[in-house]
Amino acid sequence: MNQDRIAGTLRRRPVQKRSAERFERLLDACAELLDEVGYAALTTKEVARRAEVPIGTLYQFFSDREGLIGALAARNLESFLQRVADRLEREEPEGIPGIVDVTVDEFVTMRRTITGFGVVDFGAAGQDHILEPTRDNNTAVAGRLRSLIASLTGGQGDAELEIAVRVALECADSVLKLAFRADPQGDSQLIAECKRVLNSYLNDRLR
C-alpha cells in the first residue's frame, strides 16, 4: 500500500512482519465492522477487539478513527488500480471503450465482493480529504487514473486529460452510487448506462 497518500493521520508505518500483520488485521476488522454496524457506529475500541490487537497497538499506527478509515481507503485504491492495470495488461483492450469497461467492471466487482467497500471505497462521507491532505478524494483518485490511462494510451498526462478524467470520475461516482442505492449487487441497467455516458464523453473529449 502507498501510505504516503494517507492524509496525515498514520502515526507509524509497519516495518516488521509482525507489525505488518497486525496492521492488516486492523484494516480487515475495520472493513468487517463497517459492513456490520456502519461508519457512524464504528469505534477504534471495537476494531481492536475484533482484530485481537491491544488498543494501544492500534494507536501506535493511527491517531484516530479517521486515520484508520484513511488507511482502509488507501488500501482499497491501491487494490483497485492494481486490478485494473493487471486486467488491461492481460486483455489489451482497444481504445477508450475497453478501458472504460475494465475500470467500471473492476469497481463493480469490488463493490460486490470486498468487505466494507460499500461503506468506504476510496473515501468516506464527510471525509473529503482522507486520501491526501491537499486534494479531495475524487481528485486524488482521478490523478492516479489519469496516470494509468496516459501510460496505456501513449498520451500525455496533460491538462486536457486531467480535466476529462476528473469529470468522467464524478459522473461515474454519481451513477454508480445510484446503481447500488437500492440493489446491493448494483442495477445492471444503470451500470451499463454509466459505461455509455463515460464512453460518449471520453471519446468526444479525447479524440
trRosetta pair geometry for C-beta under 8 A, 3 or more apart (Angstrom, degrees):
i j d omega theta_ij theta_ji phi_ij phi_ji
1 71 7.5 62 146 -167 156 79
1 74 5.8 89 -176 123 114 103
1 75 4.9 -46 -105 -96 133 72
1 78 5.1 -168 -123 16 63 160
2 5 5.1 49 111 2 102 113
2 74 6.7 -127 70 180 69 113
2 78 5.8 160 10 -87 88 124
3 6 5.4 -28 -166 4 64 117
3 10 5.8 -120 -176 107 112 174
3 13 5.7 154 80 -110 163 111
3 71 7.3 0 -123 -122 93 89
3 74 6.7 97 -109 130 47 156
5 74 5.4 152 86 -127 103 118
5 77 7.6 -93 110 76 148 144
5 131 5.4 -19 156 176 99 82
5 132 5.7 -53 -161 -71 72 86
5 140 6.9 128 -167 -174 113 131
6 9 6.8 -101 151 51 104 70
6 10 4.6 65 97 -22 143 124
6 67 7.2 65 167 -153 123 71
6 70 4.7 107 -152 137 92 116
6 71 5.6 8 -111 -82 142 63
6 74 5.1 -69 -73 -36 87 151
6 130 7.9 -31 -148 161 63 63
6 131 7.1 -70 -104 -150 37 37
7 70 5.6 -123 32 -136 85 146
7 129 5.3 120 -118 136 161 83
7 130 5.7 -134 15 -160 128 22
7 131 6.3 64 -36 78 101 17
7 132 5.7 112 -83 178 92 7
7 133 4.4 136 -149 -65 92 68
8 133 5.2 51 -19 -69 120 127
9 62 6.3 31 140 -158 92 74
9 63 4.7 -112 -161 38 81 110
9 64 6.1 -67 -164 39 131 87
9 66 5.7 69 47 96 176 89
9 67 3.0 -133 127 -87 109 98
9 70 5.9 117 54 26 112 146
10 13 6.8 49 147 -72 123 70
10 61 6.7 -37 -155 171 74 69
10 62 6.5 -39 -115 -101 50 62
10 63 7.8 -102 -60 -7 9 89
10 67 5.7 162 -68 -166 47 109
10 70 7.2 -121 -47 93 92 121
10 71 6.2 109 -90 -75 111 108
11 59 7.3 33 14 166 156 51
11 60 6.4 -146 89 163 129 32
11 61 5.9 146 49 163 94 14
11 62 6.3 -151 4 -76 99 7
11 63 5.4 130 -55 -56 105 78
11 67 7.3 36 -21 180 80 162
12 60 5.5 -38 34 156 135 77
12 61 5.6 -90 58 -105 83 45
14 19 3.8 -176 -144 125 95 100
14 20 4.2 154 129 -79 132 55
14 22 7.2 175 -109 59 138 86
14 23 4.2 -114 -27 -25 145 143
14 61 7.0 -9 -50 -106 92 116
15 19 6.2 30 43 61 52 140
15 20 7.5 -125 70 -49 9 97
16 19 4.7 88 61 11 83 105
16 20 6.9 -151 94 -8 40 89
17 20 5.6 -57 -147 37 31 112
17 21 6.3 32 155 -21 66 105
18 21 5.8 -53 -150 34 31 112
18 22 6.6 29 153 -15 63 105
19 22 5.7 -55 -150 38 33 110
19 23 6.2 40 151 -24 66 106
20 23 5.4 -51 -148 33 32 118
20 24 6.5 28 155 -15 65 105
21 24 5.9 -56 -149 39 30 107
21 25 6.3 33 152 -22 64 106
22 25 5.5 -53 -145 35 33 114
22 26 6.4 37 154 -22 65 102
22 51 7.3 91 -161 154 67 125
22 53 5.2 116 -158 -113 103 132
22 57 6.0 -70 166 158 145 136
22 61 8.0 -168 112 -38 102 139
23 26 5.9 -56 -156 32 28 111
23 27 6.8 23 150 -13 62 105
23 61 5.8 156 -110 -115 91 152
23 71 7.9 -109 -177 170 98 149
24 27 5.6 -53 -149 38 37 110
24 28 6.2 39 152 -21 68 105
25 28 5.6 -53 -145 38 32 113
25 29 6.2 33 155 -19 65 106
25 51 4.3 120 135 -157 98 103
25 52 7.3 -63 161 49 143 80
25 53 6.2 143 95 -40 123 124
26 29 5.8 -53 -145 37 30 110
26 30 6.3 36 153 -23 63 105
26 47 6.1 58 -159 154 78 110
26 48 7.2 -4 -117 -94 99 56
26 51 4.8 -6 -87 -91 52 170
26 53 6.0 -53 -72 34 96 156
26 58 5.9 150 -126 -112 139 89
26 61 6.9 159 53 59 163 153
26 62 7.8 -166 145 -7 148 127
26 68 6.8 -104 150 -136 112 109
27 30 5.5 -50 -147 34 32 116
27 31 6.5 34 153 -20 64 103
27 68 7.5 -173 -96 -169 62 80
27 71 6.0 -110 -94 116 113 108
27 72 5.1 163 -149 -92 93 82
27 75 5.9 64 -172 4 152 160
28 31 5.8 -54 -151 34 31 111
28 32 6.5 31 151 -19 64 105
28 51 7.1 124 65 -105 88 97
28 115 7.5 50 -156 77 66 138
29 32 5.6 -52 -148 35 34 113
29 33 6.3 27 157 -14 66 108
29 47 5.0 126 112 -160 114 67
29 48 7.8 143 103 -61 156 13
29 50 3.9 148 -153 99 117 112
29 51 3.9 -103 -19 -58 149 88
30 33 6.0 -62 -149 40 27 106
30 34 6.4 35 153 -27 64 105
30 42 7.1 54 -151 -159 77 133
30 47 5.0 17 -79 -129 74 126
30 68 5.5 -173 -101 159 149 114
30 69 7.2 -160 177 -85 137 54
30 72 5.4 -124 101 -66 134 140
30 116 6.8 61 115 -121 69 162
31 34 5.7 -50 -150 27 31 115
31 35 7.0 27 154 -14 61 102
31 72 6.1 169 -66 -146 88 130
31 114 7.6 -77 -166 156 139 81
31 115 4.4 94 139 112 114 96
31 116 3.0 -124 -155 0 72 143
31 117 7.6 15 -149 -39 112 59
31 120 7.7 -116 -110 55 71 110
32 35 6.1 -61 -162 36 32 108
32 36 6.4 18 150 -11 68 115
32 50 6.5 -160 73 166 127 147
32 115 5.6 -8 -80 169 57 137
32 116 6.7 -57 -34 -50 23 110
33 36 5.4 -61 -140 44 38 108
33 37 5.5 -20 179 27 79 107
33 42 5.6 115 121 -118 118 91
33 46 6.1 127 -124 119 151 116
33 47 6.1 -108 13 -88 151 74
33 50 6.2 -160 -52 -9 114 164
33 116 7.8 27 54 -94 51 116
34 37 7.4 -71 -115 56 16 69
34 38 6.8 32 -163 -137 52 14
34 39 6.2 24 -137 -74 92 62
34 42 6.2 -4 -85 -77 67 133
34 72 8.0 153 -27 149 147 165
34 115 7.9 125 58 153 100 77
34 116 4.0 77 59 -131 128 96
34 119 4.1 -158 166 64 114 148
34 120 5.9 -84 -143 6 162 103
35 115 5.8 -82 -24 -164 140 78
35 116 5.4 -99 -35 -75 91 56
35 118 7.2 79 -103 47 84 107
35 119 6.7 -145 -72 -9 49 125
37 41 4.1 -106 156 89 110 125
37 42 6.3 149 86 -70 113 60
37 46 7.8 16 18 114 157 161
38 41 5.3 72 65 23 88 100
38 42 7.1 -130 99 -33 44 87
38 119 6.5 -176 -139 -122 50 136
39 42 5.8 -45 -155 2 32 119
39 69 7.7 53 -139 -112 101 138
39 119 5.5 175 -50 179 95 116
39 120 7.0 121 -92 -52 111 98
39 124 5.8 150 -132 -161 143 120
39 125 6.5 150 69 38 164 102
42 46 7.2 -133 -159 63 51 120
42 47 7.0 41 -175 -52 94 109
42 65 6.5 136 110 -158 103 127
42 69 7.9 110 97 -72 154 108
43 46 4.7 87 65 10 93 100
43 47 6.9 -155 95 -7 49 86
43 65 7.2 -76 -139 -93 33 129
44 47 5.4 -53 -146 36 37 116
44 48 6.2 38 156 -20 68 104
44 55 6.8 94 130 -146 98 95
44 58 5.6 156 -178 133 106 148
44 59 7.5 70 163 -64 147 84
44 62 7.4 -158 -122 88 126 125
44 64 7.4 -117 -50 -168 140 40
44 65 5.4 -128 -49 -81 96 80
44 68 6.5 168 -103 -21 92 151
45 48 6.0 -57 -153 36 27 109
45 49 6.5 26 151 -18 63 107
45 55 6.0 -11 -114 -104 62 129
46 49 5.5 -51 -145 37 36 113
46 50 6.1 35 156 -19 67 105
47 50 5.9 -57 -147 38 28 109
47 51 6.2 16 157 -9 64 113
47 58 6.6 112 95 -121 109 146
47 68 6.5 54 140 -170 176 159
48 51 5.9 -64 -143 46 28 104
48 53 5.1 -103 -152 78 73 82
48 54 6.7 -27 -177 135 125 16
48 55 4.4 145 82 -90 176 62
48 57 7.3 138 -135 60 112 90
48 58 4.6 -94 -83 -31 110 137
49 52 7.5 22 178 -75 32 40
51 58 7.8 124 54 -79 140 107
53 57 4.9 -106 170 76 101 132
53 58 6.1 117 110 -53 119 85
54 57 4.6 99 65 -3 83 101
54 58 7.5 -145 101 -4 50 81
55 58 5.5 -45 -157 29 43 115
55 59 6.6 32 150 -10 69 104
56 59 5.8 -60 -150 43 35 105
56 60 6.6 49 147 -32 65 97
57 60 5.4 -42 -153 19 38 118
57 61 7.2 24 153 -8 62 101
58 61 6.2 -70 -166 41 35 101
58 62 6.1 -37 166 41 74 104
58 68 7.4 -5 -172 -84 106 125
59 62 6.5 -77 -115 69 36 64
59 63 7.3 57 -152 -122 75 26
61 67 7.7 171 123 130 73 123
61 71 7.7 3 151 -55 115 164
62 65 7.7 75 142 -86 133 14
62 67 3.7 166 -157 99 91 119
62 68 4.6 32 -146 -59 170 75
62 71 6.8 -101 -89 -9 116 133
63 67 4.9 114 38 -28 74 149
64 67 5.3 110 52 4 60 100
64 68 7.5 -115 107 -1 41 90
65 68 5.5 -54 -157 34 39 115
65 69 6.4 37 149 -17 70 105
66 69 5.5 -50 -145 39 36 112
66 70 6.1 43 152 -24 65 104
66 127 6.1 177 -141 -119 105 133
66 130 6.8 -130 -176 -119 90 100
67 70 5.5 -50 -146 34 31 116
67 71 6.5 33 155 -20 63 102
68 71 5.9 -54 -153 33 30 110
68 72 6.6 28 150 -16 63 105
69 72 5.6 -55 -151 37 34 112
69 73 6.3 35 152 -19 67 105
69 120 5.8 -140 -158 -121 92 154
69 124 5.2 -28 172 -19 138 147
69 127 6.5 95 108 55 138 175
69 130 6.3 -61 111 -155 99 140
70 73 5.7 -53 -145 37 32 111
70 74 6.3 31 155 -18 65 106
70 127 7.5 -131 -72 164 84 137
70 130 4.4 -151 -101 180 85 87
70 131 6.9 178 -153 -80 87 34
71 74 5.7 -53 -146 37 31 112
71 75 6.4 34 153 -20 64 104
72 75 5.7 -53 -149 35 32 111
72 76 6.4 35 151 -20 64 104
72 116 6.8 -62 179 127 138 143
72 120 5.6 57 106 110 122 140
73 76 5.6 -53 -150 35 32 114
73 77 6.4 33 152 -20 65 104
73 120 5.5 -96 -75 168 87 106
73 121 7.1 52 -131 100 82 34
73 122 5.2 92 -171 -160 96 32
73 123 5.5 74 -140 -69 146 32
73 124 6.9 -114 -65 -27 131 87
73 130 5.4 68 40 116 158 123
73 131 6.0 -108 118 -75 122 86
73 137 7.4 -69 173 -133 144 123
74 77 5.7 -52 -147 34 33 111
74 78 6.4 31 156 -16 65 104
74 131 6.1 140 -82 -128 82 79
75 78 5.9 -55 -147 38 31 109
75 79 6.3 31 155 -18 65 108
76 79 5.8 -59 -149 38 29 111
76 80 6.2 30 154 -21 66 108
76 110 7.3 117 -160 173 95 140
76 114 7.1 124 -123 140 98 153
76 117 6.2 146 -130 -115 131 90
76 120 7.1 -179 -13 123 152 82
76 121 5.7 -164 145 -177 151 45
76 122 5.9 -139 95 -79 115 60
77 80 5.6 -54 -146 36 31 113
77 81 6.3 26 158 -15 66 107
77 122 4.8 79 -75 -119 101 104
77 131 6.7 56 -22 -119 158 130
77 141 6.3 -130 -128 -106 121 91
77 144 6.9 100 172 45 116 167
78 81 6.0 -55 -145 39 29 108
78 82 6.3 28 157 -18 63 110
79 82 5.9 -59 -148 38 28 110
79 83 6.3 30 155 -21 65 108
79 110 7.3 132 111 -116 114 134
79 114 7.6 134 107 -113 150 149
80 83 5.8 -57 -148 35 28 111
80 84 6.4 25 156 -16 64 107
80 106 6.3 128 -154 131 74 116
80 107 6.6 36 -143 -91 123 70
80 110 6.1 -51 -93 -34 93 164
80 122 7.4 -61 17 -68 150 112
81 84 5.8 -54 -146 38 31 110
81 85 6.1 29 157 -17 66 109
81 144 5.8 -73 -93 152 140 127
81 145 7.7 -135 -107 -80 98 63
81 148 6.5 -152 -152 -67 98 144
82 85 5.8 -55 -142 40 30 109
82 86 6.1 30 159 -20 65 109
83 86 6.0 -55 -144 37 26 110
83 87 6.3 19 160 -13 62 111
83 106 4.7 155 116 -155 120 131
83 109 7.9 -146 164 75 151 127
83 110 7.4 173 34 -57 164 115
84 87 6.1 -63 -148 40 26 105
84 88 6.1 23 158 -17 65 111
84 102 5.9 115 -144 134 77 105
84 103 5.5 32 -127 -102 129 67
84 106 5.1 -141 -74 35 77 163
84 148 6.8 46 107 170 125 156
85 88 5.9 -58 -144 39 27 109
85 89 6.2 26 158 -18 64 109
85 148 6.3 -113 -80 -140 96 119
86 89 5.9 -59 -149 38 27 110
86 90 6.2 22 155 -17 64 112
87 90 5.6 -57 -143 40 32 110
87 91 5.8 2 168 4 70 115
87 102 5.2 176 107 -155 124 120
87 106 6.6 -165 15 -69 149 124
88 91 6.5 -65 -129 51 23 90
88 92 7.2 80 170 -83 55 31
88 93 6.6 -76 -133 23 72 94
88 98 7.7 113 -127 136 86 103
88 99 6.8 28 -112 -112 126 73
88 102 5.6 139 -71 116 83 169
88 152 5.9 -43 157 -119 144 143
89 92 7.2 12 -168 -63 22 72
91 98 7.5 -164 115 -173 115 117
91 102 7.0 -180 54 -88 139 130
93 97 7.5 -120 159 94 122 69
93 98 2.3 180 142 -175 122 133
93 99 6.5 -171 83 -47 121 48
93 101 6.8 -162 -145 53 167 116
93 102 6.2 -166 7 -30 144 121
94 97 7.7 13 88 58 69 93
94 98 5.3 118 49 -17 37 141
95 98 5.8 107 63 12 59 99
95 99 7.4 -117 118 0 37 96
95 203 8.0 35 167 -104 117 96
96 99 5.7 -62 -149 40 36 110
96 100 6.0 36 157 -22 71 108
96 153 8.0 21 -71 -95 69 133
96 199 6.3 138 120 -133 108 67
96 202 4.8 -180 -163 115 141 119
96 203 5.3 -163 62 -75 149 74
96 206 6.6 139 -77 64 135 130
97 100 5.6 -56 -144 37 30 112
97 101 6.2 33 158 -22 66 105
97 199 5.2 35 -99 -122 79 121
97 203 7.6 16 -49 -66 83 119
98 101 5.8 -52 -147 33 30 112
98 102 6.5 24 159 -13 64 107
99 102 6.1 -59 -149 39 29 107
99 103 6.1 25 157 -18 66 113
99 149 6.3 80 -175 -118 154 93
99 152 6.6 139 -98 101 124 147
99 153 7.7 -41 -48 -58 151 105
100 103 5.9 -61 -143 39 26 109
100 104 6.1 17 165 -10 66 111
100 195 5.6 123 140 -146 115 79
100 198 4.7 161 -138 110 129 126
100 199 5.4 -136 42 -70 168 80
100 202 6.8 178 -67 38 123 147
101 104 6.4 -63 -144 42 22 102
101 105 5.9 20 161 -18 62 116
101 195 6.3 44 -91 -136 62 132
102 105 5.8 -60 -141 40 25 111
102 106 6.2 22 162 -18 64 108
103 106 6.2 -58 -148 35 24 106
103 107 6.6 22 155 -16 61 106
103 145 7.3 62 -135 -138 139 121
104 107 5.8 -57 -151 37 33 110
104 108 6.2 31 154 -18 67 109
104 172 6.8 -135 -98 -143 96 123
104 176 7.6 -162 -145 -81 91 124
104 191 6.8 141 160 -171 121 88
104 194 5.9 153 -134 109 139 119
104 195 5.4 -123 29 -79 165 91
104 198 7.2 -175 -54 22 126 154
105 108 5.7 -57 -147 39 30 111
105 109 6.2 32 155 -21 66 106
106 109 5.6 -50 -144 35 32 113
106 110 6.4 32 156 -17 64 104
107 110 5.9 -58 -152 38 30 109
107 111 6.3 32 151 -22 66 107
107 121 7.8 36 -155 -160 95 139
107 172 7.8 94 47 160 168 125
107 176 6.7 -33 123 -138 132 162
108 111 5.5 -53 -147 35 32 114
108 112 6.3 26 155 -16 64 109
108 176 7.4 -133 -81 -139 82 117
108 186 5.6 -77 -146 19 104 173
108 191 5.9 44 -96 -133 145 135
109 112 5.8 -61 -149 40 30 108
109 113 5.9 -14 167 13 67 119
110 113 6.4 -79 -130 53 24 86
110 114 4.5 -5 -167 0 73 128
110 117 5.2 -153 148 -160 88 164
110 121 7.5 101 116 -136 122 99
111 114 7.3 -18 -67 37 14 95
111 117 5.5 -138 -109 116 41 120
111 118 5.9 86 -160 -82 78 77
111 121 7.2 -21 -90 -97 86 122
111 176 7.6 -163 -52 172 161 118
111 180 6.2 -103 169 -88 141 149
111 186 6.5 82 98 -53 134 125
112 184 7.9 107 -121 143 69 74
112 185 5.9 41 -116 -136 111 63
112 186 6.8 -79 -67 -1 103 113
113 117 7.9 24 70 24 47 142
114 117 3.9 68 85 -30 106 134
116 119 5.6 -64 -165 44 62 105
116 120 5.9 -15 157 45 97 92
117 120 7.2 -82 -129 76 28 52
117 121 5.3 52 -173 -100 75 72
118 121 7.5 30 -97 -58 15 91
118 180 6.8 -152 -134 164 103 143
118 184 7.6 -25 -106 -147 157 81
119 124 7.4 13 147 -120 76 93
120 123 7.1 -138 -153 95 74 19
120 124 4.9 -24 -108 -79 96 96
122 131 6.5 -1 171 -61 87 134
122 137 5.7 146 120 178 91 113
122 140 7.8 -165 160 84 119 106
122 141 5.2 60 143 -76 161 131
123 127 6.1 -169 -174 90 82 90
123 128 7.1 30 -167 -125 137 31
123 130 5.1 146 -130 40 73 121
123 131 6.6 -69 -79 -25 90 101
123 137 3.4 -6 -70 -127 141 168
123 138 7.6 -61 -6 -43 150 64
124 127 4.3 31 66 37 92 122
124 130 6.1 71 22 -37 89 162
127 130 4.2 46 143 -56 112 118
127 137 7.7 68 110 -47 74 129
128 136 4.7 -38 166 -134 97 96
128 137 6.1 -126 -166 -6 46 95
129 132 6.5 -80 -167 83 80 51
129 133 5.7 60 160 -138 124 31
129 134 7.5 112 -148 4 125 12
129 135 7.1 141 -127 78 88 32
129 136 6.0 -74 -79 -106 69 46
129 137 7.0 -147 -95 -45 23 71
130 137 6.0 10 40 -81 86 113
131 135 7.6 -44 82 83 100 91
131 137 5.2 111 5 -121 114 71
131 140 4.3 -176 93 97 134 162
131 141 7.3 134 2 -48 173 76
132 135 4.7 19 82 45 127 90
132 140 4.7 162 9 -97 118 133
135 139 4.3 -121 179 94 107 119
135 140 4.7 139 100 -61 118 83
135 143 7.2 19 144 -14 168 137
136 139 4.9 86 58 13 76 107
136 140 7.0 -144 95 -9 35 91
137 140 5.7 -59 -151 35 30 111
137 141 6.4 25 156 -15 67 106
138 141 5.7 -53 -145 39 34 109
138 142 6.1 38 154 -23 66 107
138 166 7.3 94 137 -150 99 76
138 169 5.6 157 -171 124 98 124
138 170 6.2 68 174 -80 150 74
138 173 6.3 -54 -111 -46 124 157
139 142 5.5 -51 -143 37 31 115
139 143 6.5 38 154 -25 62 102
139 166 6.4 10 -112 -122 68 113
140 143 5.8 -52 -154 29 30 113
140 144 7.0 25 152 -13 62 102
141 144 5.9 -57 -155 36 36 108
141 145 6.3 31 151 -14 69 109
141 169 6.2 156 98 -155 108 148
142 145 5.7 -58 -144 42 33 109
142 146 6.0 42 155 -28 67 104
142 162 7.4 88 140 -164 112 63
142 165 4.8 142 -165 122 93 100
142 166 4.4 58 -169 -91 164 63
142 169 4.6 -124 -85 3 98 154
143 146 5.6 -47 -144 29 29 115
143 147 6.8 30 156 -17 60 102
143 162 7.5 12 -103 -135 67 95
144 147 6.0 -54 -156 33 32 110
144 148 6.6 31 149 -17 64 107
145 148 5.5 -56 -148 38 36 113
145 149 6.1 33 156 -18 70 106
145 165 5.5 176 97 -170 108 130
145 169 6.7 152 40 -75 152 122
146 149 5.9 -56 -144 39 29 107
146 150 6.1 30 157 -21 65 109
146 157 5.6 95 141 -139 105 94
146 161 5.6 123 -152 133 103 103
146 162 5.6 23 -125 -102 158 58
146 165 4.5 -154 -78 28 88 164
147 150 5.8 -54 -144 36 28 112
147 151 6.5 25 158 -17 62 107
147 157 5.8 4 -97 -98 60 137
148 151 6.1 -60 -152 36 28 108
148 152 6.4 16 155 -12 64 112
149 152 5.8 -64 -146 41 31 106
149 153 5.8 7 166 -2 71 115
149 155 7.3 -13 128 49 83 119
149 161 7.0 -173 93 -171 121 121
149 165 6.6 -173 23 -90 147 128
150 153 6.4 -65 -133 48 23 95
150 154 8.0 -100 175 77 52 8
150 155 5.0 -99 -135 81 68 82
150 156 6.1 -6 -151 164 121 10
150 157 4.4 -64 -53 -66 169 76
150 161 6.1 85 -77 151 102 165
155 158 7.7 -95 158 11 99 96
155 161 6.1 143 126 -76 134 143
155 206 7.6 -56 -84 -166 165 116
156 161 7.0 -177 88 -1 56 138
157 161 6.0 -108 -142 76 37 136
157 162 7.0 66 175 -61 72 92
158 161 5.4 97 54 14 66 99
158 162 6.9 -117 109 -9 36 95
159 162 5.3 -54 -145 34 34 118
159 163 6.4 26 162 -14 68 103
160 163 6.5 -57 -148 37 26 101
160 164 6.3 25 154 -18 62 112
160 205 7.7 176 173 164 93 93
160 206 7.6 138 137 -106 107 71
161 164 5.6 -59 -146 39 32 113
161 165 6.1 27 160 -17 68 108
161 206 6.9 58 -103 -111 76 113
162 165 6.3 -60 -149 37 24 104
162 166 6.4 23 155 -18 62 110
163 166 5.6 -55 -146 37 34 114
163 167 6.3 31 158 -17 67 106
164 167 6.1 -58 -149 38 27 106
164 168 6.2 26 154 -18 64 111
164 201 7.6 164 -159 140 87 98
164 202 6.2 101 171 -118 117 75
164 205 4.5 156 -120 131 120 142
164 206 5.8 102 -177 -59 170 100
165 168 5.6 -55 -142 40 32 113
165 169 6.1 34 157 -23 66 106
166 169 5.9 -55 -148 34 27 111
166 170 6.6 27 155 -17 62 105
167 170 5.8 -55 -151 35 32 110
167 171 6.5 32 152 -18 65 106
167 201 7.0 -135 114 166 114 142
167 205 7.9 164 62 -86 133 166
168 171 5.7 -57 -152 37 32 112
168 172 6.2 30 154 -17 67 108
168 198 5.3 75 -156 -133 105 91
168 201 6.0 175 -93 95 88 131
168 202 5.7 30 -90 -65 140 107
169 172 5.6 -54 -143 39 32 110
169 173 6.1 38 156 -26 65 106
170 173 5.6 -50 -146 32 29 115
170 174 6.6 25 157 -16 62 106
171 174 6.1 -62 -154 37 29 106
171 175 6.3 15 159 -9 67 112
171 194 7.6 153 133 -147 88 75
171 197 5.6 -145 160 132 133 130
171 198 6.6 170 93 -78 126 76
171 201 6.9 134 13 2 167 162
172 175 6.1 -62 -141 43 29 103
172 176 5.8 20 165 -13 68 115
172 194 5.7 80 -129 -171 69 112
172 197 7.9 -179 -75 84 62 116
172 198 6.0 30 -71 -72 103 125
173 176 6.3 -62 -140 42 20 104
173 177 6.3 23 159 -21 59 109
174 177 5.9 -56 -150 33 26 111
174 178 6.6 26 152 -17 61 106
175 178 5.5 -55 -155 36 35 114
175 179 6.4 40 147 -26 67 103
175 190 6.2 -174 175 173 88 95
175 193 6.4 -141 -164 99 135 96
175 194 4.1 167 109 -95 136 94
175 197 6.5 165 -45 31 159 148
176 179 5.2 -44 -145 30 39 118
176 180 6.5 19 161 -4 67 105
176 186 7.4 -26 -156 -131 77 118
176 190 7.8 149 -104 131 35 107
176 191 7.2 54 -111 -106 78 72
176 194 5.8 51 -60 -104 78 157
177 180 6.4 -68 -148 47 28 95
177 181 6.4 53 150 -58 64 94
178 181 5.5 -31 -148 -9 33 121
178 187 7.7 -54 124 34 75 127
178 190 5.8 -138 104 -166 99 148
179 183 7.0 -60 163 57 59 110
179 186 4.6 24 141 -157 110 82
179 187 4.6 -135 -150 42 71 85
179 190 3.8 -170 -94 97 90 125
179 191 5.2 91 -141 -58 155 72
179 194 6.8 -55 -38 -32 138 129
180 183 6.4 -100 -131 73 37 68
180 184 6.9 43 -159 -130 84 26
180 186 5.0 -31 -79 -92 79 73
180 187 7.7 -140 -60 2 33 76
182 187 7.3 37 63 -51 91 115
183 186 5.8 -130 100 -8 108 2
183 187 4.8 127 28 -57 144 71
186 190 7.3 -128 178 70 78 104
186 191 5.4 59 152 -56 119 123
187 190 4.1 57 86 17 112 111
187 191 6.6 175 88 -15 56 83
188 191 5.5 -52 -145 35 34 114
188 192 6.4 36 154 -19 65 104
189 192 5.7 -54 -152 36 31 112
189 193 6.4 32 149 -19 64 106
190 193 5.3 -50 -145 37 37 114
190 194 6.5 49 150 -28 64 97
191 194 5.5 -45 -154 25 33 117
191 195 7.0 32 149 -15 61 100
192 195 5.8 -53 -156 35 36 111
192 196 6.4 39 147 -22 66 105
193 196 5.2 -50 -146 35 38 117
193 197 6.3 40 155 -20 68 101
194 197 6.0 -54 -150 34 29 110
194 198 6.4 23 155 -13 63 109
195 198 5.9 -59 -146 41 30 109
195 199 6.0 29 158 -19 67 110
196 199 6.0 -56 -144 38 25 109
196 200 6.2 24 159 -18 62 110
197 200 6.0 -60 -148 37 26 109
197 201 6.2 17 160 -12 64 113
198 201 6.0 -61 -143 42 27 106
198 202 5.8 11 168 -6 67 116
199 202 6.3 -62 -132 45 22 99
199 203 5.7 21 169 -18 63 115
200 203 6.3 -58 -140 37 18 107
200 204 6.5 10 161 -10 57 114
201 204 6.2 -71 -156 41 24 105
201 205 5.9 11 158 -13 67 118
202 205 5.6 -58 -131 44 32 107
202 206 5.5 -6 179 10 71 117
203 206 7.0 -64 -119 50 16 85
203 207 6.0 35 172 -51 57 108
204 207 6.5 -40 -137 2 18 114
